[in-house]
Structure formats: C-alpha cells, structure tokens
C-alpha cells in the first residue's frame, strides 16, 4: 500500500520548480499553472512520491498510478466518450 501522506512543502517546492519562466509569458500568472505546466507538475509529483520513494522504477507507470488512484478516484462524474 502506498502511503498517501505527502507534505505540502514538497508540493509547494514542485509548484515553484514547475512555474519557473525562462521567458516572460504575458498570459501566465506567477501563481497559476498553464496547461502544459499542469501536466508537468503531475509528472513531478509522480516522480517525487512514487519513483524516488521506491514504489515504482518506471516513471510512466508511476504517472498512470498517480492519475488513477489519486486524481480519477475522486472525480464526481466521468464524461461519456
């Protein structure tokens, strides 16, 4: 069983690292994530929470697990395809 405890300080550090802008983006607020940054932080969280903690060796599998068990698990409804 994977520990669901994950400190907000780690999330805050990952948010800051994800939101660093090497080029000034007018439409991207400093305390907000644009679409590609949202995907990036999901990958960073999977790496920190699941790969570096030793639960998974493969980052792709860790991202799938994170999305399935920590994001989609709490959805209110699923869109029909």
C-alpha positions as CSV (number, residue, x, y, z in Angstrom):
1,X,0.0,0.0,0.0
2,X,1.4,3.4,-1.0
3,X,1.5,6.0,1.8
4,X,-1.0,8.8,1.0
5,X,0.9,11.2,3.2
6,X,2.7,13.8,1.2
7,X,3.7,17.1,2.7
8,X,2.5,20.4,1.3
9,X,6.1,21.7,1.4
10,X,7.0,19.2,-1.2
11,X,4.1,20.2,-3.4
12,X,5.0,23.9,-2.9
13,X,8.6,23.2,-4.0
14,X,7.4,21.3,-7.0
15,X,4.9,24.1,-7.9
16,X,7.7,26.6,-7.8
17,X,10.0,24.5,-9.9
18,X,7.3,23.9,-12.5
19,X,6.2,27.5,-12.7
20,X,9.7,29.0,-13.3
21,X,9.6,31.0,-16.5
22,X,12.8,31.4,-18.5
23,X,10.9,33.7,-20.9
24,X,8.3,36.2,-19.8
25,X,4.9,34.9,-20.7
26,X,2.3,37.6,-20.6
27,X,-0.7,35.3,-20.2
28,X,0.8,33.1,-17.5
29,X,0.2,34.5,-14.0
30,X,3.0,33.9,-11.5
31,X,0.8,31.8,-9.1
32,X,-1.0,29.8,-11.8
33,X,-0.2,26.9,-14.0
34,X,-0.9,26.8,-17.7
35,X,-2.0,23.5,-19.3
36,X,1.5,22.1,-20.0
37,X,2.7,23.1,-16.5
38,X,-0.3,21.2,-15.0
39,X,0.9,18.1,-16.9
40,X,4.5,18.8,-15.8
41,X,3.6,19.0,-12.1
42,X,1.7,15.7,-12.3
43,X,4.8,14.1,-13.6
44,X,7.0,15.8,-11.0
45,X,4.6,14.6,-8.2
46,X,4.7,11.0,-9.5
47,X,8.5,11.1,-9.6
48,X,8.8,12.5,-6.0
49,X,6.0,10.5,-4.5
50,X,6.3,7.2,-6.2
51,X,9.6,6.8,-8.0
52,X,12.0,8.4,-5.6
53,X,10.2,6.7,-2.7
54,X,10.9,3.4,-4.3
55,X,7.4,2.3,-5.1
56,X,8.0,2.2,-8.9
57,X,11.0,2.1,-11.1
58,X,9.3,3.4,-14.2
59,X,8.1,7.0,-14.3
60,X,5.3,6.2,-16.9
61,X,3.8,3.6,-14.6
62,X,4.1,5.9,-11.6
63,X,2.2,8.7,-13.6
64,X,-0.5,6.2,-14.5
65,X,-0.8,5.0,-10.9
66,X,-1.0,8.6,-9.6
67,X,-3.7,9.7,-12.0
68,X,-5.8,6.5,-11.5
69,X,-5.5,6.4,-7.7
70,X,-5.1,10.0,-6.6
71,X,-6.9,12.0,-9.2
72,X,-9.6,10.0,-11.1
73,X,-10.6,8.1,-7.9
74,X,-12.0,11.4,-6.6
75,X,-13.9,12.5,-9.7
76,X,-17.5,13.4,-9.4
77,X,-18.6,12.1,-12.8
78,X,-16.9,10.6,-15.9
79,X,-17.6,12.1,-19.3
80,X,-19.0,9.6,-21.8
81,X,-16.7,9.1,-24.8
